[in-house]
Amino acid sequence: MNSCLFMGMARQGILCRRMRSNAYQCLQSFIIFDDEAKDLEIIRKIISDQNQEDAFYILDVGTIIQKHKEWIKKIPRVVPHYAIKCNPDPTVIKILAALNASFDCASEREIQQVMRYGVTGDRIIFANPTKCPSHIKFAEKVGVDKMTADNELELLKIKDLFPKAKIIIRFRCDSDSTHNDCINLGVKFGCDPENEAAKLIQYTKDLGLTLYGFSFHVGSPCNEFDAYARGIQISKQLIAFSRSIGCRDVKLIDIGGGIPGETRCQLDEFSNIVNNAIKDIDPAIQIISEPGRYYVTSAFTLAAYLHSKRTILKGNRLSHMYYVNCGVYGAFVEELLNLKSRHPISLFNPLSDKKYPATLWGPTCDSFDCILKDALLPEFQIGDWLIWGDMGAYTASIACTFNGFMPPIVYPIIRKSEWKAFCAKTKMTDIH
């Protein structure tokens, strides 16, 4: 990159000029900051520059890039297919597409979103075991031929609509995790690996379809990584059975998603278990995964404006009720479902360290729009901004406009050195 691009952009020690690239289908504008800029400093600057009170995210693009590099380094044989249902933000898709990542899509719309940025059909798996007929026809039209199924009727549907599809049979393999925030996907998808799977393998062959591989999903987020080893072992057994009855085209194992992505999480334990489980698998078998949370959780930080406050007396104790402009219909659906209980920090220093019982409400007129109930929090003031980290997974993707309140907008940011390295790696040098 031309170093002159960065001259004259420093203001109060922060680079804040928006940059756009023609080299990769006009990447959305980034706000580029000095390497030393902290997240809270960046948030303050955005609030000041935009003169706004709307809730917003900052998306740290450098985190997405670093997560991808870490995956490739630590689990080189497992090809990541980003699950865009977790967060379909265009910048996330564009960055991963530029890094030559692959994608997990669940619908025609998601396939369209990914292909908009130059991703070809061979880099996409249609990983929804139950698909609308029109979506299957669309997948055939655009060359997305890898798709999952977990029952006979789905195989019949694919046979009728896309007979040249590459079938990936999904079996059930649940995590033993007892964490309340783990979503058990096995109650909805996946055939029984002991009885149904063998019948589906035979049925796929009888229909003249191509059996291409096997997949499983242990639940999300998964905190019991041995579940992946169990799923891999079952996949190896199913491959052996398939080959024994003449299915010679089996070439893939999909170990699903559910890998946590919070700031504190490390990939080492997961990578060690997976690498050990796949070390003796035939090199001709491709192994893929569908990470979503892993990529985006820690990349998004949410800022919400505290616009109203009530103080009430409960018995002989004061309790505060705070109202912010983003709630369970904007970013906190997991709070609505009692899966998370996330505490904010204040962008500004509270008047004291003393904490009071408090309830934190979203902006709508719905009494279910509650982010935190009877939690101990410092005393906040009207006009404060509350900040939550690790807000990238299943927040923006599920938000709606209930009561006329818009979901938070996203400000993609990147540090100067990370942007230079990214441009060098992807040869994105035509910058305006």
URNOR-V77983 format. One record per residue. N is the residue number from 1. RES is the residue in one letter. PSI is psi in radians with two decimals (NA if undefined). OMEGA is omega in degrees with one decimal (999 if undefined). NEAR is the number of other C-alpha atoms within 8 Angstrom. Layout:
N_RES_PSI_OMEGA_NEAR, N_RES_PSI_OMEGA_NEAR
This chain:
1_M_2.63_176.2_7, 2_N_2.08_-176.7_4, 3_S_-0.35_-180.0_6, 4_C_-0.35_-179.8_5, 5_L_-0.49_-175.1_6, 6_F_-0.07_-178.3_8, 7_M_2.43_175.4_7, 8_G_0.13_-177.6_4, 9_M_-0.12_-177.1_9, 10_A_2.23_174.6_10, 11_R_2.12_-174.6_7, 12_Q_0.60_175.6_4, 13_G_0.12_-176.2_6, 14_I_2.36_174.1_10, 15_L_2.24_-172.7_13, 16_C_0.24_179.4_10, 17_R_2.43_179.1_7, 18_R_2.42_-177.3_8, 19_M_2.56_178.9_10, 20_R_2.50_-178.0_11, 21_S_2.37_170.8_13, 22_N_-0.21_-172.8_10, 23_A_-0.34_178.4_10, 24_Y_1.27_174.1_8, 25_Q_0.76_173.7_7, 26_C_1.23_176.5_8, 27_L_2.43_177.5_10, 28_Q_2.60_-177.7_7, 29_S_2.47_173.1_8, 30_F_2.65_166.2_11, 31_I_2.09_-175.4_13, 32_I_2.22_-177.7_14, 33_F_2.75_172.1_12, 34_D_2.68_-178.9_10, 35_D_-0.52_-174.9_7, 36_E_-0.19_-175.2_4, 37_A_2.25_178.8_10, 38_K_2.76_-177.1_6, 39_D_-0.78_-178.1_6, 40_L_-0.61_176.1_7, 41_E_-0.71_178.5_8, 42_I_-0.75_179.4_9, 43_I_-0.76_178.6_10, 44_R_-0.71_-178.1_9, 45_K_-0.73_178.6_8, 46_I_-0.76_178.4_8, 47_I_-0.76_-179.1_10, 48_S_-0.80_-176.7_8, 49_D_-0.66_-175.4_6, 50_Q_-0.26_-179.7_6, 51_N_0.96_-171.3_6, 52_Q_2.89_171.1_6, 53_E_0.12_177.4_7, 54_D_2.52_175.4_8, 55_A_2.62_-179.6_13, 56_F_2.81_171.5_11, 57_Y_2.63_156.9_12, 58_I_2.29_177.7_12, 59_L_1.96_179.0_11, 60_D_1.70_-177.4_11, 61_V_-0.58_178.9_12, 62_G_-0.57_177.8_10, 63_T_-0.74_177.9_10, 64_I_-0.80_-179.3_14, 65_I_-0.78_-178.3_11, 66_Q_-0.68_178.4_8, 67_K_-0.73_179.6_10, 68_H_-0.77_178.4_10, 69_K_-0.73_-179.5_8, 70_E_-0.74_179.8_8, 71_W_-0.87_-177.7_11, 72_I_-0.64_-179.0_9, 73_K_-0.75_-171.1_7, 74_K_-0.42_178.6_9, 75_I_1.13_-170.0_10, 76_P_-0.44_-177.0_8, 77_R_-0.35_-177.7_6, 78_V_2.00_-176.6_9, 79_V_2.05_-178.7_10, 80_P_2.31_173.1_12, 81_H_1.76_-175.5_15, 82_Y_2.21_179.5_12, 83_A_1.76_-171.1_13, 84_I_-0.20_174.2_12, 85_K_-0.44_-178.7_11, 86_C_-0.67_176.8_11, 87_N_1.84_-175.7_15, 88_P_0.44_-179.4_10, 89_D_2.29_-176.4_7, 90_P_-0.64_-179.0_7, 91_T_-0.70_177.9_9, 92_V_-0.81_-179.5_11, 93_I_-0.78_-178.1_12, 94_K_-0.78_-178.4_10, 95_I_-0.82_-179.1_11, 96_L_-0.62_175.9_13, 97_A_-0.72_178.9_13, 98_A_-0.49_178.3_9, 99_L_0.13_177.0_7, 100_N_0.49_175.8_6, 101_A_2.91_175.2_11, 102_S_3.07_-169.8_13, 103_F_2.57_171.9_14, 104_D_2.07_179.7_13, 105_C_2.62_-176.6_14, 106_A_0.05_-175.7_10, 107_S_2.93_175.2_10, 108_E_-0.77_-178.7_9, 109_R_-0.76_-179.9_6, 110_E_-0.67_176.4_11, 111_I_-0.74_177.7_12, 112_Q_-0.75_-179.8_8, 113_Q_-0.74_-177.2_8, 114_V_-0.77_-176.6_12, 115_M_-0.35_177.1_10, 116_R_-0.42_-175.9_7, 117_Y_0.52_171.2_10, 118_G_0.16_179.5_7, 119_V_2.23_-179.3_11, 120_T_2.85_-173.7_8, 121_G_-0.51_-179.0_10, 122_D_-0.20_177.6_9, 123_R_0.22_-176.8_10, 124_I_2.39_168.3_15, 125_I_2.26_177.7_13, 126_F_1.54_-165.1_14, 127_A_0.65_173.4_9, 128_N_2.02_-175.1_11, 129_P_-0.29_178.8_12, 130_T_1.94_-169.7_6, 131_K_2.50_173.4_9, 132_C_2.49_-178.7_6, 133_P_-0.74_-178.9_8, 134_S_-0.51_179.4_6, 135_H_-0.61_176.5_10, 136_I_-0.74_177.7_12, 137_K_-0.71_178.8_10, 138_F_-0.75_179.3_9, 139_A_-0.74_177.8_13, 140_E_-0.72_-177.4_11, 141_K_-0.65_-174.9_7, 142_V_0.09_173.5_7, 143_G_0.42_174.1_9, 144_V_1.70_-170.8_13, 145_D_-0.15_177.9_13, 146_K_2.10_-178.5_13, 147_M_2.60_-175.9_14, 148_T_2.73_174.8_13, 149_A_2.63_-179.9_13, 150_D_0.26_179.2_13, 151_N_2.86_-174.6_8, 152_E_-0.70_-177.8_8, 153_L_-0.58_176.8_6, 154_E_-0.67_176.6_12, 155_L_-0.71_177.2_10, 156_L_-0.70_179.0_9, 157_K_-0.79_179.6_9, 158_I_-0.70_177.8_11, 159_K_-0.70_-178.1_11, 160_D_-0.66_-170.1_7, 161_L_-0.54_-174.8_9, 162_F_1.21_-172.5_10, 163_P_-0.30_179.3_8, 164_K_0.12_179.2_8, 165_A_2.68_175.6_12, 166_K_1.96_-171.5_11, 167_I_2.29_174.2_13, 168_I_1.96_-177.5_14, 169_I_2.18_179.5_14, 170_R_2.21_177.1_14, 171_F_2.84_-176.8_14, 172_R_2.30_176.5_13, 173_C_1.57_-173.3_12, 174_D_2.52_170.4_11, 175_S_2.60_175.1_12, 176_D_0.09_-176.8_6, 177_S_2.35_177.5_8, 178_T_0.17_178.9_5, 179_H_2.37_-177.2_6, 180_N_-0.38_-176.1_5, 181_D_0.13_179.6_8, 182_C_2.08_178.7_12, 183_I_2.14_-178.8_7, 184_N_1.75_-178.8_10, 185_L_-0.25_-178.7_11, 186_G_-0.35_178.6_12, 187_V_-0.29_-177.8_5, 188_K_-0.64_-172.9_5, 189_F_2.67_172.0_11, 190_G_2.17_176.3_12, 191_C_2.82_175.9_11, 192_D_2.17_-174.4_9, 193_P_-0.33_-175.5_10, 194_E_-0.66_-175.7_6, 195_N_-0.95_-175.1_7, 196_E_-0.67_-173.4_9, 197_A_-0.79_-179.1_13, 198_A_-0.67_178.9_11, 199_K_-0.70_179.5_8, 200_L_-0.62_175.7_12, 201_I_-0.85_179.6_11, 202_Q_-0.71_-178.4_9, 203_Y_-0.68_176.8_9, 204_T_-0.76_178.2_12, 205_K_-0.77_-178.3_11, 206_D_-0.58_179.5_7, 207_L_-0.16_-177.6_8, 208_G_0.31_176.9_6, 209_L_2.81_178.4_13, 210_T_1.98_173.6_11, 211_L_1.98_-172.0_14, 212_Y_-0.44_-178.5_12, 213_G_-2.92_-176.8_13, 214_F_2.59_179.5_14, 215_S_2.80_175.0_14, 216_F_2.84_176.1_13, 217_H_2.10_-170.7_13, 218_V_-0.09_-176.5_17, 219_G_2.87_-172.5_14, 220_S_2.28_-9.9_13, 221_P_2.58_-177.1_11, 222_C_2.25_177.4_13, 223_N_0.16_179.2_9, 224_E_1.51_-170.0_8, 225_F_-0.31_176.2_11, 226_D_-0.35_177.9_7, 227_A_-0.59_178.3_12, 228_Y_-0.67_178.0_11, 229_A_-0.67_177.3_11, 230_R_-0.77_-180.0_9, 231_G_-0.67_178.5_11, 232_I_-0.72_178.8_12, 233_Q_-0.74_177.5_9, 234_I_-0.71_179.3_9, 235_S_-0.74_179.3_11, 236_K_-0.70_179.1_9, 237_Q_-0.70_-179.9_8, 238_L_-0.61_175.9_11, 239_I_-0.76_179.4_11, 240_A_-0.75_178.5_8, 241_F_-0.75_-179.4_9, 242_S_-0.80_-179.1_12, 243_R_-0.53_-179.2_10, 244_S_-0.39_178.7_7, 245_I_0.21_171.5_7, 246_G_0.18_176.1_6, 247_C_1.71_-171.6_10, 248_R_-0.05_-174.9_6, 249_D_0.17_-178.9_7, 250_V_2.08_-173.9_12, 251_K_0.17_-171.1_9, 252_L_2.48_167.4_12, 253_I_2.20_178.5_13, 254_D_1.99_-175.1_12, 255_I_0.16_172.6_14, 256_G_-2.82_-177.1_12, 257_G_-2.56_179.9_13, 258_G_0.03_-178.0_15, 259_I_2.13_-177.6_13, 260_P_2.70_-178.1_12, 261_G_0.31_178.9_11, 262_E_2.80_-177.6_9, 263_T_-0.68_-175.5_7, 264_R_-0.25_-173.4_4, 265_C_2.44_176.2_7, 266_Q_2.61_-177.9_5, 267_L_-0.18_-169.0_8, 268_D_-0.85_-177.6_7, 269_E_-0.81_178.6_8, 270_F_-0.83_-176.4_9, 271_S_-0.69_179.5_10, 272_N_-0.76_-179.1_8, 273_I_-0.79_-178.6_12, 274_V_-0.79_-179.5_11, 275_N_-0.70_177.6_9, 276_N_-0.64_-176.3_7, 277_A_-0.45_-175.6_10, 278_I_0.00_-170.5_8, 279_K_-0.46_-178.3_6, 280_D_0.22_-179.9_5, 281_I_2.46_178.1_7, 282_D_2.19_-180.0_5, 283_P_-0.33_178.8_5, 284_A_-0.25_178.2_5, 285_I_2.13_175.2_10, 286_Q_2.45_179.1_10, 287_I_2.22_-179.7_11, 288_I_2.93_175.8_13, 289_S_2.96_-177.8_12, 290_E_1.02_-178.3_15, 291_P_2.33_172.9_14, 292_G_-1.11_179.3_16, 293_R_-0.71_-176.7_14, 294_Y_-0.75_-175.1_12, 295_Y_-0.71_-163.9_14, 296_V_-0.31_-172.6_14, 297_T_-0.98_-174.4_15, 298_S_-0.09_-178.2_14, 299_A_-0.28_-176.0_14, 300_F_2.29_174.0_14, 301_T_2.31_-176.4_14, 302_L_2.39_173.3_12, 303_A_2.20_179.8_12, 304_A_2.50_-174.9_14, 305_Y_2.26_177.6_13, 306_L_1.85_-171.3_15, 307_H_-0.28_-177.7_10, 308_S_2.78_-175.5_8, 309_K_2.46_171.6_11, 310_R_2.49_174.6_7, 311_T_2.18_-177.6_8, 312_I_2.80_179.7_8, 313_L_2.06_176.1_8, 314_K_1.84_-173.2_7, 315_G_-2.05_177.2_4, 316_N_0.36_-178.5_5, 317_R_2.51_174.4_6, 318_L_2.45_175.5_10, 319_S_2.42_-177.9_11, 320_H_2.52_172.5_13, 321_M_2.13_-178.2_12, 322_Y_2.54_-179.3_13, 323_Y_2.09_-179.9_12, 324_V_2.88_-171.9_14, 325_N_0.49_170.6_13, 326_C_2.20_-177.1_13, 327_G_-2.59_-173.4_16, 328_V_-0.31_177.3_14, 329_Y_-0.03_-179.1_14, 330_G_-0.82_-177.6_16, 331_A_-0.17_-169.2_15, 332_F_0.74_178.5_11, 333_V_-0.52_179.2_14, 334_E_-0.44_172.7_9, 335_E_-0.68_177.0_14, 336_L_-0.63_-178.4_12, 337_L_0.11_-179.8_7, 338_N_0.59_177.2_7, 339_L_-0.43_-177.9_10, 340_K_2.76_173.4_8, 341_S_1.43_-171.2_8, 342_R_2.26_-179.2_8, 343_H_2.39_179.5_6, 344_P_2.91_164.8_7, 345_I_2.82_-180.0_7, 346_S_2.44_174.4_11, 347_L_-0.51_178.2_10, 348_F_2.71_-177.8_6, 349_N_2.22_174.6_5, 350_P_2.77_-178.1_9, 351_L_-0.51_177.6_5, 352_S_2.97_178.7_6, 353_D_-0.10_-178.3_6, 354_K_2.44_-179.5_6, 355_K_2.60_-177.3_8, 356_Y_2.68_171.7_12, 357_P_2.36_-176.0_11, 358_A_2.66_172.2_14, 359_T_2.36_-176.1_13, 360_L_2.07_-175.1_12, 361_W_2.63_169.3_13, 362_G_-3.09_-168.6_13, 363_P_-0.24_-172.0_11, 364_T_3.03_179.5_9, 365_C_0.24_-179.2_6, 366_D_2.25_-179.5_5, 367_S_-0.20_172.3_5, 368_F_-0.17_-176.8_5, 369_D_1.18_-175.6_14, 370_C_2.15_-178.4_14, 371_I_-0.76_178.1_15, 372_L_2.45_179.8_13, 373_K_2.24_176.9_8, 374_D_0.82_177.1_7, 375_A_2.68_176.2_9, 376_L_2.05_-178.1_8, 377_L_2.68_170.9_8, 378_P_2.84_178.1_10, 379_E_2.10_176.7_11, 380_F_2.89_-178.3_8, 381_Q_2.70_173.1_7, 382_I_2.36_-176.5_8, 383_G_-0.15_177.8_7, 384_D_2.81_171.8_12, 385_W_2.27_178.3_11, 386_L_2.46_-170.5_12, 387_I_2.34_174.7_12, 388_W_2.27_172.7_12, 389_G_3.03_177.2_8, 390_D_0.88_-173.4_12, 391_M_0.45_-174.4_13, 392_G_-0.28_-171.8_14, 393_A_2.18_175.8_12, 394_Y_0.79_174.5_11, 395_T_-1.28_179.5_13, 396_A_-0.57_-175.5_14, 397_S_-0.35_-175.8_9, 398_I_-0.06_-176.0_10, 399_A_2.65_176.7_11, 400_C_-3.13_-175.4_8, 401_T_0.58_-179.9_10, 402_F_2.38_179.2_8, 403_N_0.21_178.3_6, 404_G_0.16_178.6_5, 405_F_2.15_-175.6_9, 406_M_2.58_174.9_8, 407_P_2.72_178.2_13, 408_P_2.47_174.3_12, 409_I_2.93_-175.9_7, 410_V_2.26_172.5_8, 411_Y_1.83_176.5_10, 412_P_2.24_179.2_12, 413_I_2.71_176.7_12, 414_I_2.57_176.3_13, 415_R_2.69_-172.9_12, 416_K_-0.84_-176.7_11, 417_S_-0.62_179.5_7, 418_E_-0.68_178.8_9, 419_W_-0.75_177.9_11, 420_K_-0.79_-178.8_9, 421_A_-0.70_179.2_8, 422_F_-0.77_179.4_10, 423_C_-0.68_179.0_11, 424_A_-0.71_-177.5_10, 425_K_-0.69_-175.8_7, 426_T_0.09_-180.0_8, 427_K_0.63_177.5_7, 428_M_1.50_-174.0_13, 429_T_-0.20_-178.6_9, 430_D_1.43_-172.0_7, 431_I_2.41_176.4_9, 432_H_NA_999_5
